[in-house]
Amino acid sequence: MLGKYKAENLSNAQGHPTGGHAEGVGIKIKWQNGPLGRGKDRKEPNGAFVETVIDIARQRLEFYQESEFRCEANAVAIMHLKAALDVLDRRTKEREAREVEGTHQK
């Protein structure tokens, strides 16, 4: 059952994704607002990253799998969440190799 939630995604004047938030019963997310920068200009995060939220869901399903509620559906969902994390990690590594990670450069 998908719970109801409200989400607002924000962009800057150039149309680049910046911050935003999402809220629902039992959850409140404030998204990272702006790029972190690179090198000596690197900033501390000021909000959540999609990867962290995905990993929280993966961890919770793995917790269920250690209980009497272990099931194939949870295992498949965990596999897909791990796949999503792998794809996003590859994207980050590719951006880092091009030295654009932490910026709004494509």
C-alpha positions, 0 to 999 in steps of 0.5 A, a space after each residue: 500500500 502506497 501511503 499518501 505524501 506531499 512533495 515539492 521539488 525546487 529548481 534554480 533560475 537555470 532550471 537545475 534541481 536544487 532542494 525540496 522536501 517530501 512529507 508523509 505519515 512517519 517520514 519527512 525528507 529535506 533534499 540536498 539543496 544545491 551541489 556540494 562543490 569540488 576540492 577546497 570549495 566542497 561543502 557539507 551536505 545540507 539535505 538527504 540524497 536519493 541514494 540514502 533514502 533508497 538504502 534506508 528502504 533496502 535496510 528495512 526490507 532486509 530487517 523483515 527478511 530476518 523475521 517471520 515475514 521473510 518472503 520472495 517479494 521482499 527479496 526481489 524488492 531488495 535486489 531492485 533497490 541494490 540495482 538502483 544503488 549500483 546504477 547511481 553509484 556508477 553515475 557518480 563514479 563516471 561524473 567523478 572521472 570527468 571531474 564534474 561530480 559536485 557541480 551542475 555541469 552535465 
